[in-house]
Amino acid sequence: MKKLRGLFLALGLIALIGLMAREGRAETITLSVYAGTDTTVAPIYTVTGGVNAVTANVGVLNSDLAGAGFGAYTFSNLGGLSNNPGSTQVGVGAFLQTTGGMSISAGGSGEGTPITVVLTEGGFTLPANGPTLSDNGKASIDGTSSGSMATTGMFTDANGMTATTPTGTLSQPGGNVTVSTSLGTYVTPFSLTSETTLSGTSLSRNSAVPGAIGFVQTLTTQAAVVPEPASIVMMLTGMPLPLVVLGLLRRRRRAAA
């Protein structure tokens, strides 16, 4: 009996250490805004959120944009969501979503010059294998003479294998565009990165109403169909370790009887 108590104590410590390690490796979602389309340089603004959400401080963001020569652009909202570590549910998979609303003031600095919003997060483990990387962009573009939104999605697995979707582009009045690329077999964990490039010129410099771009970009790794036997195996392997050990001990006693 003492041996069993010692065994369960050791198992409990192992489980606790594993839980702490998992918490220590918790990923964070990062939102950044860049001048132009070059995202290899330092961003104008960046903020890190939690595992599943990040929100820009638009007061600070707009001030930073003005300081960088983009005073024509002001955001009313900008943020990102994810379902990290992902899902095995068909049609859901792992997703990363950027949402924002931007106004364009006539005659402001940087008017018509593109800026790029980047949302990125690593540590996705589900789905373990998905057939496609799909990038969906939606935009409402009003009051501009050259308003546009372009979206690109990127995937990187644990071995450095990458995949990038074609660029989806929308212009006034906006609409919906979806582009995708095949992933094939990959190794988890993986990271997702979405890039949303925005630009615009107000329709009239004499208008008191600024141009506006409202947008949503959703990057998704689609989950493949999971056969029922695999679901059963996943359920069994998810049993608490002490219960598995207890079952093995009972089986050994019966064999010895």
C-alpha positions in Angstrom: 0.0 0.0 0.0 2.9 2.3 0.8 4.3 1.6 -2.6 1.0 2.6 -4.3 0.8 5.8 -2.3 4.4 6.6 -3.3 3.5 5.8 -6.9 0.5 8.1 -7.0 2.4 10.9 -5.2 5.1 10.7 -7.9 2.4 10.7 -10.7 0.8 13.7 -9.1 4.1 15.6 -9.1 4.7 14.7 -12.7 1.3 15.9 -13.7 1.8 19.2 -11.7 5.2 19.8 -13.4 3.7 19.1 -16.8 0.8 21.6 -16.1 3.3 24.2 -15.0 5.4 23.6 -18.1 2.4 24.0 -20.4 1.5 27.3 -18.7 5.0 28.5 -19.0 4.9 27.9 -22.8 1.6 29.8 -23.2 1.6 31.7 -26.4 0.7 35.4 -26.9 -0.9 37.1 -29.8 0.8 40.2 -31.2 -0.6 43.1 -33.3 1.7 45.5 -35.2 1.3 48.4 -37.7 4.0 49.1 -40.3 4.7 52.0 -42.6 4.3 50.8 -46.2 4.4 47.0 -47.0 7.8 46.2 -45.6 7.3 44.2 -42.4 11.0 43.5 -41.9 11.6 46.9 -40.5 10.6 48.2 -37.0 6.8 48.8 -36.7 5.1 52.1 -36.1 3.1 50.5 -33.3 3.0 47.1 -31.6 1.1 45.6 -28.7 1.0 42.1 -27.2 -2.2 40.6 -25.8 -3.1 37.3 -24.2 -3.5 33.8 -25.7 -6.7 34.5 -27.6 -7.1 38.3 -27.9 -5.3 41.6 -28.4 -6.6 45.2 -28.6 -4.8 48.2 -29.8 -4.8 51.4 -27.7 -6.2 53.6 -30.6 -5.2 56.8 -28.8 -1.5 55.8 -28.7 -1.7 54.1 -32.2 -3.1 57.3 -33.8 -0.5 59.4 -32.2 2.2 57.1 -33.4 0.8 57.1 -36.9 0.8 60.9 -36.9 4.4 61.0 -35.6 5.4 58.6 -38.4 3.9 60.8 -41.1 0.5 59.1 -41.4 -1.7 61.7 -39.8 -4.4 61.1 -42.5 -5.2 57.7 -41.0 -6.9 57.3 -37.6 -8.4 54.1 -36.2 -11.6 53.9 -34.3 -10.8 50.3 -33.4 -8.2 47.6 -34.1 -7.8 44.2 -32.6 -7.3 40.5 -33.1 -8.7 37.2 -32.0 -7.6 33.5 -32.2 -8.8 30.1 -30.9 -5.3 29.0 -30.0 -4.4 26.0 -29.7 -7.0 25.4 -32.4 -9.8 22.9 -32.9 -10.4 19.5 -34.5 -13.9 20.5 -35.5 -14.4 20.2 -39.2 -14.8 23.7 -40.7 -13.2 25.4 -37.7 -9.6 24.3 -37.4 -7.2 27.0 -36.1 -8.0 30.6 -36.9 -6.6 34.1 -36.5 -8.8 37.2 -37.1 -8.0 40.9 -37.4 -10.8 43.5 -37.2 -10.5 47.2 -37.5 -12.0 50.5 -38.6 -9.9 53.3 -40.1 -10.8 56.9 -41.2 -9.0 58.9 -43.9 -8.8 62.6 -43.6 -8.5 64.7 -46.7 -5.1 66.4 -47.1 -3.6 64.7 -44.1 0.0 63.5 -44.1 0.5 60.0 -45.6 -2.8 60.1 -47.4 -2.9 57.4 -50.1 0.3 55.7 -48.8 -0.2 52.1 -47.6 0.1 50.9 -44.1 0.2 47.2 -43.0 -1.5 45.6 -40.0 0.2 42.3 -38.9 -1.4 39.8 -36.5 0.7 36.8 -35.5 0.7 34.0 -33.0 2.6 30.7 -32.6 1.9 27.5 -30.5 -1.1 26.2 -32.4 -1.3 22.4 -32.1 -4.8 21.7 -33.7 -5.7 20.5 -36.2 -2.7 18.1 -36.3 -3.1 18.0 -40.1 -5.2 20.3 -42.2 -5.6 20.3 -46.0 -5.7 24.0 -46.6 -4.8 27.5 -45.4 -7.7 29.8 -46.2 -7.6 33.6 -46.0 -10.9 35.5 -46.1 -11.0 39.3 -46.3 -14.1 41.5 -45.9 -14.2 45.3 -46.2 -16.5 48.2 -46.5 -14.8 51.1 -48.2 -16.7 54.4 -48.4 -15.9 58.0 -49.3 -12.6 57.3 -51.0 -11.3 57.8 -54.5 -8.6 55.1 -54.2 -9.4 53.1 -51.1 -8.1 49.5 -51.0 -7.5 46.5 -48.7 -5.1 43.6 -49.5 -4.7 40.5 -47.4 -2.2 37.7 -47.2 -2.0 34.7 -44.8 1.2 32.8 -43.8 1.7 29.5 -42.1 5.0 28.1 -40.5 5.2 24.7 -38.9 7.7 23.4 -36.3 10.2 22.3 -38.9 10.1 25.6 -40.7 7.9 24.5 -43.5 6.0 27.6 -44.8 2.9 28.3 -46.9 1.6 31.6 -48.1 -1.8 32.4 -49.6 -2.1 34.5 -52.8 -3.0 38.1 -52.1 -6.7 39.0 -52.0 -7.5 42.6 -52.9 -10.6 44.7 -52.4 -11.3 48.2 -53.6 -14.3 50.6 -53.1 -17.0 49.7 -52.2 -15.4 46.6 -50.7 -16.9 43.2 -50.5 -15.6 39.7 -49.8 -12.6 37.9 -51.1 -11.2 34.4 -50.2 -7.9 32.9 -51.3 -6.3 29.6 -50.2 -3.3 27.3 -50.6 -2.6 23.7 -49.9 -0.7 22.7 -46.8 -0.2 19.0 -47.1 1.4 17.3 -44.1 3.0 19.4 -41.4 4.5 19.2 -37.9 2.9 20.9 -34.9 3.1 23.3 -33.2 2.6 25.9 -36.0 2.3 29.7 -36.2 -0.2 31.8 -38.2 0.4 35.3 -39.4 -2.1 37.6 -41.3 -1.1 40.8 -43.1 -3.7 43.5 -44.0 -2.5 46.3 -46.1 -4.7 49.5 -46.2 -4.6 52.7 -48.2 -6.9 55.4 -49.3 -7.5 58.9 -50.5 -10.6 60.8 -49.4 -13.1 61.4 -52.2 -13.3 65.1 -51.7 -10.9 67.5 -50.0 -13.9 69.8 -49.4 -16.0 67.2 -47.7 -16.4 67.3 -43.9 -16.9 63.5 -43.9 -13.7 61.5 -44.1 -13.2 58.3 -46.1 -13.5 55.1 -44.1 -12.4 51.5 -44.4 -13.9 48.8 -42.1 -12.4 45.4 -42.4 -12.2 41.8 -41.1 -9.5 39.4 -42.1 -9.8 35.7 -41.0 -7.0 33.2 -41.6 -8.0 29.6 -41.1 -6.3 26.2 -41.1 -9.1 23.9 -42.0 -9.4 20.7 -40.0 -9.6 17.4 -41.9 -12.3 14.8 -41.1 -11.4 12.7 -38.0 -12.5 9.1 -38.3 -14.5 7.7 -35.4 -11.8 5.2 -34.3 -9.3 8.0 -34.1 -11.8 9.9 -31.9 -12.0 7.0 -29.6 -8.2 6.7 -29.3 -8.0 10.5 -28.5 -10.6 10.1 -25.8 -8.8 7.1 -24.2 -5.4 8.7 -24.4 -6.8 11.8 -22.7 -7.7 9.8 -19.5 -5.9 11.0 -16.4 -2.6 9.1 -15.9 -3.4 7.8 -12.4 -6.6 6.0 -13.7 -4.6 4.4 -16.5 -2.0 3.1 -13.9 -4.7 1.9 -11.6 -6.3 -0.1 -14.4 -2.9 -1.7 -15.2 -2.4 -2.6 -11.5 -5.9 -4.2 -11.3 -5.2 -6.2 -14.5 -1.9 -7.5 -13.0 -3.6 -8.6 -9.8 -6.2 -10.6 -11.7 -3.5 -12.3 -13.8 -1.6 -13.2 -10.6 -4.7 -14.6 -8.9 
